[in-house]
Amino acid sequence: MGQVRRSNRMLGIPVSILDLAPIVRGATAADSFRNTLDLARHAEQWGYNRYWLAEHHNMPGIASSATSVVIGYVAAGTEKIRVGSGGVMLPNHAPLVIAEQFGTLESLYPGRIDLGLGRAPGSDQLTARALRRSLGNDGDDFPELLEELRAYLKPPSGVHGAKVRAVPGEGLDIPIWLLGSSGFSARLAGQLGLPFAFASHFAPDYLLPALDIYRSSFRPSEALDKPYAMVGIHVVAADTDEEARRLATSHEFQFLNIIRGRSGQLSPPVDSLDGVWSEYEKSIVRQQLSYSVVGSKQTVRDRLRQIVSETGADELIAAGQIYDHAARLRSYELLAEVARGE
């Protein structure tokens, strides 16, 4: 890259990127991966703290289903930025496999890999069946799966050591994050003394209660001596408020399709969704996307200051579902300028 990373701070906290690797209408997954790497390289230059990718299955508009593979691709194409999962859905996988995958990533790119874990399936019931996941599983076994995974990553102990070992993975210092959109993972993260990330970019209603649960239940650990909470937001920034609102219609239409039980690739923006959605649907979409920050640099700055003040976030992680790649780059460039106080 040949460029020095600059500090990326807003009100004293770092800002990161959550890339959903969108497949836009008229393009392919290969195009999505090229855009992901291009964005990651720019993010490194602009001073973002970390670059995460998320596990979703059976979604024609998201290319990051093989999350650890894409993480390796991004880490190989960058130099310093932390790269990780936001997140891997642990109940979809054997803990040993995740330990080996992320042990491999950490061995290849030491000191740069994050392992963010969720307990949702990241899919529908039919896809869960295809993943060989029990349809009766409601995520209640997540603490046991997490304990097994963490055991594989610990240094060997005892005279003979464990009979099943994660190689590579064993003894590696891979930061584990718990992700969630409710109080379950918030409480577990607090009890275990792990960092916690909340998905307020699509589940805003429980954000503040979950952060309260996390902080009140926190117990110091080897990982952390005090709580560390990252808040997920959706950001669409442009040179004017009007242009940002237009770009944001792609994400709004995508979310409208989700509540209608449909899926598809990310659509081009339109001037307005009036006539496409009902007033009821509009209210649902706007409520669920209430932590979407849409506007010019000044508008984004004002709203982010408000969010940081409301939540006491230690870090922000921003998704940005924007159809045009150049506009997406510009959005993250503006956000980086806001984060640096420019």
Phi and psi in degrees as GROMACS dihedral restraints (atoms count N, CA, C in turn):
[ dihedral_restraints ]
;  ai    aj    ak    al  type     phi  dphi    fc
    3     4     5     6     1    73.1    20    10
    4     5     6     7     1    11.7    20    10
    6     7     8     9     1  -125.3    20    10
    7     8     9    10     1   144.1    20    10
    9    10    11    12     1   -81.7    20    10
   10    11    12    13     1   131.1    20    10
   12    13    14    15     1   -69.6    20    10
   13    14    15    16     1   136.1    20    10
   15    16    17    18     1   -98.7    20    10
   16    17    18    19     1   153.4    20    10
   18    19    20    21     1   -63.5    20    10
   19    20    21    22     1   132.9    20    10
   21    22    23    24     1  -116.8    20    10
   22    23    24    25     1    94.0    20    10
   24    25    26    27     1  -131.6    20    10
   25    26    27    28     1   141.9    20    10
   27    28    29    30     1  -136.5    20    10
   28    29    30    31     1   120.7    20    10
   30    31    32    33     1    53.0    20    10
   31    32    33    34     1    34.3    20    10
   33    34    35    36     1    82.4    20    10
   34    35    36    37     1     9.0    20    10
   36    37    38    39     1  -122.4    20    10
   37    38    39    40     1   149.4    20    10
   39    40    41    42     1   -77.8    20    10
   40    41    42    43     1   160.5    20    10
   42    43    44    45     1  -125.8    20    10
   43    44    45    46     1   137.8    20    10
   45    46    47    48     1  -128.6    20    10
   46    47    48    49     1   177.3    20    10
   48    49    50    51     1  -121.8    20    10
   49    50    51    52     1   134.0    20    10
   51    52    53    54     1  -109.1    20    10
   52    53    54    55     1   112.3    20    10
   54    55    56    57     1  -100.9    20    10
   55    56    57    58     1   117.7    20    10
   57    58    59    60     1   -87.8    20    10
   58    59    60    61     1    11.3    20    10
   60    61    62    63     1    44.4    20    10
   61    62    63    64     1    60.3    20    10
   63    64    65    66     1   -66.9    20    10
   64    65    66    67     1   137.3    20    10
   66    67    68    69     1   -98.3    20    10
   67    68    69    70     1   111.7    20    10
   69    70    71    72     1   -87.1    20    10
   70    71    72    73     1   158.2    20    10
   72    73    74    75     1   -58.6    20    10
   73    74    75    76     1   130.3    20    10
   75    76    77    78     1    90.7    20    10
   76    77    78    79     1     0.3    20    10
   78    79    80    81     1  -123.1    20    10
   79    80    81    82     1  -177.9    20    10
   81    82    83    84     1  -125.1    20    10
   82    83    84    85     1   172.1    20    10
   84    85    86    87     1   -61.2    20    10
   85    86    87    88     1   -36.2    20    10
   87    88    89    90     1   -60.5    20    10
   88    89    90    91     1   -41.2    20    10
   90    91    92    93     1   -61.8    20    10
   91    92    93    94     1   -41.5    20    10
   93    94    95    96     1   -60.6    20    10
   94    95    96    97     1   -43.6    20    10
   96    97    98    99     1   -65.5    20    10
   97    98    99   100     1   -39.7    20    10
   99   100   101   102     1   -62.6    20    10
  100   101   102   103     1   -40.9    20    10
  102   103   104   105     1   -66.8    20    10
  103   104   105   106     1   -38.0    20    10
  105   106   107   108     1   -59.3    20    10
  106   107   108   109     1   -48.5    20    10
  108   109   110   111     1   -65.8    20    10
  109   110   111   112     1   -38.7    20    10
  111   112   113   114     1   -62.6    20    10
  112   113   114   115     1   -44.1    20    10
  114   115   116   117     1   -63.9    20    10
  115   116   117   118     1   -41.7    20    10
  117   118   119   120     1   -62.4    20    10
  118   119   120   121     1   -40.4    20    10
  120   121   122   123     1   -65.5    20    10
  121   122   123   124     1   -40.5    20    10
  123   124   125   126     1   -65.3    20    10
  124   125   126   127     1   -41.5    20    10
  126   127   128   129     1   -59.0    20    10
  127   128   129   130     1   -38.2    20    10
  129   130   131   132     1   -64.4    20    10
  130   131   132   133     1   -43.7    20    10
  132   133   134   135     1   -65.2    20    10
  133   134   135   136     1   -36.0    20    10
  135   136   137   138     1   -81.8    20    10
  136   137   138   139     1    -7.3    20    10
  138   139   140   141     1    94.2    20    10
  139   140   141   142     1    16.9    20    10
  141   142   143   144     1   -64.6    20    10
  142   143   144   145     1   150.2    20    10
  144   145   146   147     1   -78.4    20    10
  145   146   147   148     1   -44.8    20    10
  147   148   149   150     1  -149.7    20    10
  148   149   150   151     1   163.0    20    10
  150   151   152   153     1  -133.1    20    10
  151   152   153   154     1   109.6    20    10
  153   154   155   156     1  -111.1    20    10
  154   155   156   157     1   151.5    20    10
  156   157   158   159     1  -126.6    20    10
  157   158   159   160     1   151.9    20    10
  159   160   161   162     1  -117.2    20    10
  160   161   162   163     1   146.8    20    10
  162   163   164   165     1   -87.2    20    10
  163   164   165   166     1   116.9    20    10
  165   166   167   168     1  -136.9    20    10
  166   167   168   169     1   145.9    20    10
  168   169   170   171     1  -124.5    20    10
  169   170   171   172     1   151.1    20    10
  171   172   173   174     1    58.6    20    10
  172   173   174   175     1    36.5    20    10
  174   175   176   177     1  -122.5    20    10
  175   176   177   178     1   107.7    20    10
  177   178   179   180     1   -60.0    20    10
  178   179   180   181     1   -17.4    20    10
  180   181   182   183     1  -100.3    20    10
  181   182   183   184     1     6.2    20    10
  183   184   185   186     1  -130.6    20    10
  184   185   186   187     1   127.4    20    10
  186   187   188   189     1   -99.8    20    10
  187   188   189   190     1    -1.2    20    10
  189   190   191   192     1   -98.1    20    10
  190   191   192   193     1    34.9    20    10
  192   193   194   195     1   -63.8    20    10
  193   194   195   196     1   -40.4    20    10
  195   196   197   198     1   -88.7    20    10
  196   197   198   199     1    72.7    20    10
  198   199   200   201     1   -60.3    20    10
  199   200   201   202     1   -46.1    20    10
  201   202   203   204     1   -64.5    20    10
  202   203   204   205     1   -31.5    20    10
  204   205   206   207     1   -66.0    20    10
  205   206   207   208     1   -44.4    20    10
  207   208   209   210     1   -68.5    20    10
  208   209   210   211     1   -35.9    20    10
  210   211   212   213     1   -59.1    20    10
  211   212   213   214     1   -43.9    20    10
  213   214   215   216     1   -62.8    20    10
  214   215   216   217     1   -39.2    20    10
  216   217   218   219     1   -62.2    20    10
  217   218   219   220     1   -44.8    20    10
  219   220   221   222     1   -69.4    20    10
  220   221   222   223     1   -43.6    20    10
  222   223   224   225     1   -62.5    20    10
  223   224   225   226     1   -37.2    20    10
  225   226   227   228     1   -67.5    20    10
  226   227   228   229     1   -28.3    20    10
  228   229   230   231     1   -95.3    20    10
  229   230   231   232     1     2.3    20    10
  231   232   233   234     1  -126.2    20    10
  232   233   234   235     1   178.2    20    10
  234   235   236   237     1  -119.4    20    10
  235   236   237   238     1   -41.4    20    10
  237   238   239   240     1  -127.8    20    10
  238   239   240   241     1   -29.7    20    10
  240   241   242   243     1   -62.7    20    10
  241   242   243   244     1   141.3    20    10
  243   244   245   246     1   -70.2    20    10
  244   245   246   247     1   140.9    20    10
  246   247   248   249     1  -129.2    20    10
  247   248   249   250     1   138.6    20    10
  249   250   251   252     1  -167.8    20    10
  250   251   252   253     1  -167.6    20    10
  252   253   254   255     1  -104.4    20    10
  253   254   255   256     1   134.4    20    10
  255   256   257   258     1  -132.7    20    10
  256   257   258   259     1    57.3    20    10
  258   259   260   261     1  -142.6    20    10
  259   260   261   262     1  -174.2    20    10
  261   262   263   264     1   -86.0    20    10
  262   263   264   265     1   132.2    20    10
  264   265   266   267     1   -86.7    20    10
  265   266   267   268     1    95.8    20    10
  267   268   269   270     1   -55.2    20    10
  268   269   270   271     1   -39.7    20    10
  270   271   272   273     1   -63.4    20    10
  271   272   273   274     1   -13.0    20    10
  273   274   275   276     1   -80.2    20    10
  274   275   276   277     1    -8.1    20    10
  276   277   278   279     1  -137.2    20    10
  277   278   279   280     1   155.0    20    10
  279   280   281   282     1   -71.0    20    10
  280   281   282   283     1   131.3    20    10
  282   283   284   285     1   -53.3    20    10
  283   284   285   286     1   -35.2    20    10
  285   286   287   288     1   -60.9    20    10
  286   287   288   289     1   -41.1    20    10
  288   289   290   291     1   -63.8    20    10
  289   290   291   292     1   -43.2    20    10
  291   292   293   294     1   -65.4    20    10
  292   293   294   295     1   -40.8    20    10
  294   295   296   297     1   -59.8    20    10
  295   296   297   298     1   -41.8    20    10
  297   298   299   300     1   -70.2    20    10
  298   299   300   301     1   -42.2    20    10
  300   301   302   303     1   -62.0    20    10
  301   302   303   304     1   -49.5    20    10
  303   304   305   306     1   -78.1    20    10
  304   305   306   307     1   -24.0    20    10
  306   307   308   309     1   -64.9    20    10
  307   308   309   310     1   -37.8    20    10
  309   310   311   312     1   -65.8    20    10
  310   311   312   313     1   -45.8    20    10
  312   313   314   315     1   -61.3    20    10
  313   314   315   316     1   -44.6    20    10
  315   316   317   318     1   -65.7    20    10
  316   317   318   319     1   -34.1    20    10
  318   319   320   321     1   -68.5    20    10
  319   320   321   322     1   -36.0    20    10
  321   322   323   324     1   -77.3    20    10
  322   323   324   325     1   -35.7    20    10
  324   325   326   327     1  -130.9    20    10
  325   326   327   328     1    68.5    20    10
  327   328   329   330     1   -60.5    20    10
  328   329   330   331     1   137.7    20    10
  330   331   332   333     1    76.1    20    10
  331   332   333   334     1    11.8    20    10
  333   334   335   336     1  -126.4    20    10
  334   335   336   337     1     0.2    20    10
  336   337   338   339     1  -107.4    20    10
  337   338   339   340     1   132.6    20    10
  339   340   341   342     1  -113.4    20    10
  340   341   342   343     1   143.0    20    10
  342   343   344   345     1  -117.3    20    10
  343   344   345   346     1    94.9    20    10
  345   346   347   348     1   -92.0    20    10
  346   347   348   349     1   132.6    20    10
  348   349   350   351     1  -123.0    20    10
  349   350   351   352     1   136.6    20    10
  351   352   353   354     1  -121.9    20    10
  352   353   354   355     1   166.6    20    10
  354   355   356   357     1  -113.5    20    10
  355   356   357   358     1    -2.0    20    10
  357   358   359   360     1   -77.9    20    10
  358   359   360   361     1   158.9    20    10
  360   361   362   363     1   -72.1    20    10
  361   362   363   364     1   -23.3    20    10
  363   364   365   366     1    67.3    20    10
  364   365   366   367     1    26.3    20    10
  366   367   368   369     1  -168.5    20    10
  367   368   369   370     1   178.2    20    10
  369   370   371   372     1   -91.7    20    10
  370   371   372   373     1   179.2    20    10
  372   373   374   375     1   -66.2    20    10
  373   374   375   376     1   -39.6    20    10
  375   376   377   378     1   -63.8    20    10
  376   377   378   379     1   -40.6    20    10
  378   379   380   381     1   -67.9    20    10
  379   380   381   382     1   -37.5    20    10
  381   382   383   384     1   -59.1    20    10
  382   383   384   385     1   -40.2    20    10
  384   385   386   387     1   -62.9    20    10
  385   386   387   388     1   -41.1    20    10
  387   388   389   390     1   -65.1    20    10
  388   389   390   391     1   -27.8    20    10
  390   391   392   393     1   -82.0    20    10
  391   392   393   394     1     2.9    20    10
  393   394   395   396     1    65.3    20    10
  394   395   396   397     1    28.0    20    10
  396   397   398   399     1   -93.5    20    10
  397   398   399   400     1   136.1    20    10
  399   400   401   402     1   -62.5    20    10
  400   401   402   403     1   129.2    20    10
  402   403   404   405     1   -71.3    20    10
  403   404   405   406     1   -16.9    20    10
  405   406   407   408     1   -85.0    20    10
  406   407   408   409     1    -2.0    20    10
  408   409   410   411     1   -81.4    20    10
  409   410   411   412     1   119.4    20    10
  411   412   413   414     1  -106.2    20    10
  412   413   414   415     1    13.1    20    10
  414   415   416   417     1    91.9    20    10
  415   416   417   418     1    -0.1    20    10
  417   418   419   420     1   -66.6    20    10
  418   419   420   421     1   -20.8    20    10
  420   421   422   423     1   -88.3    20    10
  421   422   423   424     1     6.4    20    10
  423   424   425   426     1   -56.9    20    10
  424   425   426   427     1   -43.2    20    10
  426   427   428   429     1   -59.4    20    10
  427   428   429   430     1   -37.2    20    10
  429   430   431   432     1   -70.4    20    10
  430   431   432   433     1   -40.7    20    10
  432   433   434   435     1   -62.8    20    10
  433   434   435   436     1   -41.1    20    10
  435   436   437   438     1   -63.7    20    10
  436   437   438   439     1   -43.2    20    10
  438   439   440   441     1   -61.6    20    10
  439   440   441   442     1   -41.0    20    10
  441   442   443   444     1   -63.8    20    10
  442   443   444   445     1   -44.5    20    10
  444   445   446   447     1   -60.9    20    10
  445   446   447   448     1   -46.9    20    10
  447   448   449   450     1   -63.3    20    10
  448   449   450   451     1   -34.0    20    10
  450   451   452   453     1   -64.5    20    10
  451   452   453   454     1   -38.2    20    10
  453   454   455   456     1   -65.3    20    10
  454   455   456   457     1   -27.6    20    10
  456   457   458   459     1   -90.0    20    10
  457   458   459   460     1    -6.1    20    10
  459   460   461   462     1   -76.9    20    10
  460   461   462   463     1   157.2    20    10
  462   463   464   465     1   -63.1    20    10
  463   464   465   466     1   150.6    20    10
  465   466   467   468     1   -62.0    20    10
  466   467   468   469     1   145.9    20    10
  468   469   470   471     1  -138.4    20    10
  469   470   471   472     1   161.7    20    10
  471   472   473   474     1    83.6    20    10
  472   473   474   475     1   171.1    20    10
  474   475   476   477     1   -68.3    20    10
  475   476   477   478     1   -43.9    20    10
  477   478   479   480     1  -104.6    20    10
  478   479   480   481     1   -14.7    20    10
  480   481   482   483     1    74.6    20    10
  481   482   483   484     1  -179.1    20    10
  483   484   485   486     1   -72.6    20    10
  484   485   486   487     1   150.8    20    10
  486   487   488   489     1   -77.6    20    10
  487   488   489   490     1   -26.8    20    10
  489   490   491   492     1  -118.0    20    10
  490   491   492   493     1   122.1    20    10
  492   493   494   495     1  -126.4    20    10
  493   494   495   496     1   147.1    20    10
  495   496   497   498     1   -91.2    20    10
  496   497   498   499     1   111.1    20    10
  498   499   500   501     1  -130.0    20    10
  499   500   501   502     1   110.9    20    10
  501   502   503   504     1   -78.7    20    10
  502   503   504   505     1   165.1    20    10
  504   505   506   507     1   141.0    20    10
  505   506   507   508     1   -45.6    20    10
  507   508   509   510     1   -58.1    20    10
  508   509   510   511     1   125.3    20    10
  510   511   512   513     1    80.7    20    10
  511   512   513   514     1     4.1    20    10
  513   514   515   516     1   -89.3    20    10
  514   515   516   517     1   144.3    20    10
  516   517   518   519     1   -90.6    20    10
  517   518   519   520     1    83.8    20    10
  519   520   521   522     1  -107.0    20    10
  520   521   522   523     1   113.3    20    10
  522   523   524   525     1   -60.3    20    10
  523   524   525   526     1   129.5    20    10
  525   526   527   528     1  -106.4    20    10
  526   527   528   529     1   129.5    20    10
  528   529   530   531     1  -114.4    20    10
  529   530   531   532     1   146.3    20    10
  531   532   533   534     1  -104.2    20    10
  532   533   534   535     1   134.9    20    10
  534   535   536   537     1  -112.6    20    10
  535   536   537   538     1   149.8    20    10
  537   538   539   540     1  -168.0    20    10
  538   539   540   541     1   169.2    20    10
  540   541   542   543     1  -132.4    20    10
  541   542   543   544     1    20.2    20    10
  543   544   545   546     1  -150.4    20    10
  544   545   546   547     1  -168.0    20    10
  546   547   548   549     1   -85.0    20    10
  547   548   549   550     1   -14.1    20    10
  549   550   551   552     1   -60.7    20    10
  550   551   552   553     1   -58.7    20    10
  552   553   554   555     1   -69.6    20    10
  553   554   555   556     1   -28.9    20    10
  555   556   557   558     1   -61.4    20    10
  556   557   558   559     1   -47.0    20    10
  558   559   560   561     1   -67.5    20    10
  559   560   561   562     1   -42.5    20    10
  561   562   563   564     1   -63.9    20    10
  562   563   564   565     1   -42.9    20    10
  564   565   566   567     1   -60.8    20    10
  565   566   567   568     1   -41.1    20    10
  567   568   569   570     1   -65.1    20    10
  568   569   570   571     1   -45.3    20    10
  570   571   572   573     1   -63.8    20    10
  571   572   573   574     1   -33.4    20    10
  573   574   575   576     1   -91.0    20    10
  574   575   576   577     1    -6.3    20    10
  576   577   578   579     1    68.7    20    10
  577   578   579   580     1    40.4    20    10
  579   580   581   582     1  -110.2    20    10
  580   581   582   583     1   156.2    20    10
  582   583   584   585     1   -67.6    20    10
  583   584   585   586     1   151.6    20    10
  585   586   587   588     1  -130.5    20    10
  586   587   588   589     1   136.7    20    10
  588   589   590   591     1  -123.4    20    10
  589   590   591   592     1   131.5    20    10
  591   592   593   594     1  -110.4    20    10
  592   593   594   595     1   136.3    20    10
  594   595   596   597     1   -87.6    20    10
  595   596   597   598     1    62.8    20    10
  597   598   599   600     1   -73.6    20    10
  598   599   600   601     1   -10.0    20    10
  600   601   602   603     1   -70.0    20    10
  601   602   603   604     1   -16.0    20    10
  603   604   605   606     1  -135.3    20    10
  604   605   606   607     1    -6.0    20    10
  606   607   608   609     1  -137.2    20    10
  607   608   609   610     1    71.9    20    10
  609   610   611   612     1   -77.2    20    10
  610   611   612   613     1   -24.6    20    10
  612   613   614   615     1   -62.9    20    10
  613   614   615   616     1   -31.8    20    10
  615   616   617   618     1  -102.0    20    10
  616   617   618   619     1     9.8    20    10
  618   619   620   621     1   -56.8    20    10
  619   620   621   622     1   -58.8    20    10
  621   622   623   624     1   -65.7    20    10
  622   623   624   625     1   -42.6    20    10
  624   625   626   627     1   -60.2    20    10
  625   626   627   628     1   -39.9    20    10
  627   628   629   630     1   -65.1    20    10
  628   629   630   631     1   -40.4    20    10
  630   631   632   633     1   -64.5    20    10
  631   632   633   634     1   -37.8    20    10
  633   634   635   636     1   -63.5    20    10
  634   635   636   637     1   -43.9    20    10
  636   637   638   639     1   -60.8    20    10
  637   638   639   640     1   -46.3    20    10
  639   640   641   642     1   -58.6    20    10
  640   641   642   643     1   -50.4    20    10
  642   643   644   645     1   -69.7    20    10
  643   644   645   646     1   -36.8    20    10
  645   646   647   648     1   -74.3    20    10
  646   647   648   649     1   -25.8    20    10
  648   649   650   651     1   -96.0    20    10
  649   650   651   652     1     0.5    20    10
  651   652   653   654     1   -67.0    20    10
  652   653   654   655     1   134.8    20    10
  654   655   656   657     1  -123.8    20    10
  655   656   657   658     1   128.5    20    10
  657   658   659   660     1   -56.4    20    10
  658   659   660   661     1   147.4    20    10
  660   661   662   663     1  -144.0    20    10
  661   662   663   664     1  -178.8    20    10
  663   664   665   666     1   -64.1    20    10
  664   665   666   667     1   -27.3    20    10
  666   667   668   669     1   -78.2    20    10
  667   668   669   670     1   -42.8    20    10
  669   670   671   672     1  -143.0    20    10
  670   671   672   673     1   145.0    20    10
  672   673   674   675     1   -99.3    20    10
  673   674   675   676     1   -10.0    20    10
  675   676   677   678     1  -152.1    20    10
  676   677   678   679     1   161.3    20    10
  678   679   680   681     1   -59.3    20    10
  679   680   681   682     1   148.3    20    10
  681   682   683   684     1  -138.5    20    10
  682   683   684   685     1   110.4    20    10
  684   685   686   687     1  -115.5    20    10
  685   686   687   688     1   129.8    20    10
  687   688   689   690     1  -110.7    20    10
  688   689   690   691     1   133.9    20    10
  690   691   692   693     1  -109.4    20    10
  691   692   693   694     1   124.4    20    10
  693   694   695   696     1   -84.5    20    10
  694   695   696   697     1   132.7    20    10
  696   697   698   699     1  -134.1    20    10
  697   698   699   700     1   165.4    20    10
  699   700   701   702     1  -114.4    20    10
  700   701   702   703     1   127.0    20    10
  702   703   704   705     1  -122.9    20    10
  703   704   705   706     1   128.9    20    10
  705   706   707   708     1  -127.1    20    10
  706   707   708   709     1   106.7    20    10
  708   709   710   711     1  -113.1    20    10
  709   710   711   712     1   145.0    20    10
  711   712   713   714     1  -150.2    20    10
  712   713   714   715     1   178.5    20    10
  714   715   716   717     1   -71.4    20    10
  715   716   717   718     1   -21.0    20    10
  717   718   719   720     1  -135.0    20    10
  718   719   720   721     1   156.8    20    10
  720   721   722   723     1   -60.5    20    10
  721   722   723   724     1   -40.4    20    10
  723   724   725   726     1   -62.2    20    10
  724   725   726   727     1   -45.6    20    10
  726   727   728   729     1   -66.1    20    10
  727   728   729   730     1   -39.1    20    10
  729   730   731   732     1   -63.3    20    10
  730   731   732   733     1   -42.7    20    10
  732   733   734   735     1   -62.8    20    10
  733   734   735   736     1   -36.8    20    10
  735   736   737   738     1   -66.8    20    10
  736   737   738   739     1   -45.5    20    10
  738   739   740   741     1   -60.7    20    10
  739   740   741   742     1   -34.1    20    10
  741   742   743   744     1   -69.5    20    10
  742   743   744   745     1   -15.6    20    10
  744   745   746   747     1   -65.4    20    10
  745   746   747   748     1   -24.9    20    10
  747   748   749   750     1   -62.1    20    10
  748   749   750   751     1   -45.5    20    10
  750   751   752   753     1   -70.3    20    10
  751   752   753   754     1   -39.4    20    10
  753   754   755   756     1   -61.9    20    10
  754   755   756   757     1   -42.3    20    10
  756   757   758   759     1   -67.1    20    10
  757   758   759   760     1   -37.9    20    10
  759   760   761   762     1   -61.3    20    10
  760   761   762   763     1   -43.2    20    10
  762   763   764   765     1   -70.0    20    10
  763   764   765   766     1   -36.0    20    10
  765   766   767   768     1   -59.2    20    10
  766   767   768   769     1   -43.3    20    10
  768   769   770   771     1   -62.9    20    10
  769   770   771   772     1   -36.3    20    10
  771   772   773   774     1   -62.6    20    10
  772   773   774   775     1   -46.4    20    10
  774   775   776   777     1   -71.2    20    10
  775   776   777   778     1   -18.1    20    10
  777   778   779   780     1   -88.3    20    10
  778   779   780   781     1    -0.2    20    10
  780   781   782   783     1    78.7    20    10
  781   782   783   784     1    24.3    20    10
  783   784   785   786     1  -114.9    20    10
  784   785   786   787     1   166.2    20    10
  786   787   788   789     1  -141.8    20    10
  787   788   789   790     1   162.5    20    10
  789   790   791   792     1   173.6    20    10
  790   791   792   793     1   178.9    20    10
  792   793   794   795     1   -77.7    20    10
  793   794   795   796     1   160.4    20    10
  795   796   797   798     1   -67.5    20    10
  796   797   798   799     1   127.2    20    10
  798   799   800   801     1   -90.0    20    10
  799   800   801   802     1   156.7    20    10
  801   802   803   804     1   -62.1    20    10
  802   803   804   805     1   154.2    20    10
  804   805   806   807     1   -71.6    20    10
  805   806   807   808     1   159.4    20    10
  807   808   809   810     1  -131.8    20    10
  808   809   810   811     1   167.4    20    10
  810   811   812   813     1   -68.2    20    10
  811   812   813   814     1   -33.5    20    10
  813   814   815   816     1  -160.8    20    10
  814   815   816   817     1   150.0    20    10
  816   817   818   819     1   -97.4    20    10
  817   818   819   820     1     6.6    20    10
  819   820   821   822     1   -59.8    20    10
  820   821   822   823     1   131.3    20    10
  822   823   824   825     1    92.8    20    10
  823   824   825   826     1   -16.8    20    10
  825   826   827   828     1   -95.0    20    10
  826   827   828   829     1   -42.7    20    10
  828   829   830   831     1  -112.2    20    10
  829   830   831   832     1   155.0    20    10
  831   832   833   834     1   -80.5    20    10
  832   833   834   835     1   167.1    20    10
  834   835   836   837     1   -61.9    20    10
  835   836   837   838     1   -36.2    20    10
  837   838   839   840     1   -64.8    20    10
  838   839   840   841     1   -46.3    20    10
  840   841   842   843     1   -63.6    20    10
  841   842   843   844     1   -39.9    20    10
  843   844   845   846     1   -59.7    20    10
  844   845   846   847     1   -43.2    20    10
  846   847   848   849     1   -65.9    20    10
  847   848   849   850     1   -37.2    20    10
  849   850   851   852     1   -66.0    20    10
  850   851   852   853     1   -47.8    20    10
  852   853   854   855     1   -61.4    20    10
  853   854   855   856     1   -45.9    20    10
  855   856   857   858     1   -65.2    20    10
  856   857   858   859     1   -36.6    20    10
  858   859   860   861     1   -67.0    20    10
  859   860   861   862     1   -46.5    20    10
  861   862   863   864     1   -66.8    20    10
  862   863   864   865     1   -24.6    20    10
  864   865   866   867     1  -105.7    20    10
  865   866   867   868     1    29.2    20    10
  867   868   869   870     1   -68.2    20    10
  868   869   870   871     1   -16.7    20    10
  870   871   872   873     1  -101.4    20    10
  871   872   873   874     1    25.5    20    10
  873   874   875   876     1   -86.7    20    10
  874   875   876   877     1   132.3    20    10
  876   877   878   879     1  -111.3    20    10
  877   878   879   880     1   111.1    20    10
  879   880   881   882     1  -127.3    20    10
  880   881   882   883     1   124.6    20    10
  882   883   884   885     1   156.4    20    10
  883   884   885   886     1  -170.3    20    10
  885   886   887   888     1   -71.1    20    10
  886   887   888   889     1   175.5    20    10
  888   889   890   891     1   -57.9    20    10
  889   890   891   892     1   -42.4    20    10
  891   892   893   894     1   -66.7    20    10
  892   893   894   895     1   -42.1    20    10
  894   895   896   897     1   -62.0    20    10
  895   896   897   898     1   -44.3    20    10
  897   898   899   900     1   -63.2    20    10
  898   899   900   901     1   -43.6    20    10
  900   901   902   903     1   -58.5    20    10
  901   902   903   904     1   -46.7    20    10
  903   904   905   906     1   -64.1    20    10
  904   905   906   907     1   -43.1    20    10
  906   907   908   909     1   -70.0    20    10
  907   908   909   910     1   -38.6    20    10
  909   910   911   912     1   -66.4    20    10
  910   911   912   913     1   -39.1    20    10
  912   913   914   915     1   -59.4    20    10
  913   914   915   916     1   -38.9    20    10
  915   916   917   918     1   -65.6    20    10
  916   917   918   919     1   -44.6    20    10
  918   919   920   921     1   -63.4    20    10
  919   920   921   922     1   -44.2    20    10
  921   922   923   924     1   -62.5    20    10
  922   923   924   925     1   -40.3    20    10
  924   925   926   927     1   -65.5    20    10
  925   926   927   928     1   -42.2    20    10
  927   928   929   930     1   -66.9    20    10
  928   929   930   931     1   -40.1    20    10
  930   931   932   933     1   -98.8    20    10
  931   932   933   934     1   -21.4    20    10
  933   934   935   936     1    63.4    20    10
  934   935   936   937     1    28.8    20    10
  936   937   938   939     1   -58.1    20    10
  937   938   939   940     1   142.2    20    10
  939   940   941   942     1   -87.7    20    10
  940   941   942   943     1   -17.9    20    10
  942   943   944   945     1  -162.0    20    10
  943   944   945   946     1   149.6    20    10
  945   946   947   948     1  -112.4    20    10
  946   947   948   949     1   143.8    20    10
  948   949   950   951     1  -128.4    20    10
  949   950   951   952     1   124.8    20    10
  951   952   953   954     1  -112.0    20    10
  952   953   954   955     1   124.1    20    10
  954   955   956   957     1   -89.9    20    10
  955   956   957   958     1   159.7    20    10
  957   958   959   960     1  -154.7    20    10
  958   959   960   961     1    89.7    20    10
  960   961   962   963     1   -84.8    20    10
  961   962   963   964     1    91.6    20    10
  963   964   965   966     1  -125.0    20    10
  964   965   966   967     1   132.3    20    10
  966   967   968   969     1   -64.5    20    10
  967   968   969   970     1   -51.0    20    10
  969   970   971   972     1   -84.4    20    10
  970   971   972   973     1   127.4    20    10
  972   973   974   975     1   -64.4    20    10
  973   974   975   976     1   -40.0    20    10
  975   976   977   978     1   -63.0    20    10
  976   977   978   979     1   -39.7    20    10
  978   979   980   981     1   -67.3    20    10
  979   980   981   982     1   -35.0    20    10
  981   982   983   984     1   -65.6    20    10
  982   983   984   985     1   -43.8    20    10
  984   985   986   987     1   -59.9    20    10
  985   986   987   988     1   -43.8    20    10
  987   988   989   990     1   -63.4    20    10
  988   989   990   991     1   -38.3    20    10
  990   991   992   993     1   -60.8    20    10
  991   992   993   994     1   -47.1    20    10
  993   994   995   996     1   -71.0    20    10
  994   995   996   997     1   -28.7    20    10
  996   997   998   999     1   -66.1    20    10
  997   998   999  1000     1   -44.1    20    10
  999  1000  1001  1002     1   -64.0    20    10
 1000  1001  1002  1003     1   -41.5    20    10
 1002  1003  1004  1005     1   -61.7    20    10
 1003  1004  1005  1006     1   -40.6    20    10
 1005  1006  1007  1008     1   -62.3    20    10
 1006  1007  1008  1009     1   -38.9    20    10
 1008  1009  1010  1011     1   -64.5    20    10
 1009  1010  1011  1012     1   -41.1    20    10
 1011  1012  1013  1014     1   -61.3    20    10
 1012  1013  1014  1015     1   -44.7    20    10
 1014  1015  1016  1017     1   -64.1    20    10
 1015  1016  1017  1018     1   -31.8    20    10
 1017  1018  1019  1020     1   -84.0    20    10
 1018  1019  1020  1021     1    -4.1    20    10
 1020  1021  1022  1023     1    81.6    20    10
 1021  1022  1023  1024     1    22.3    20    10
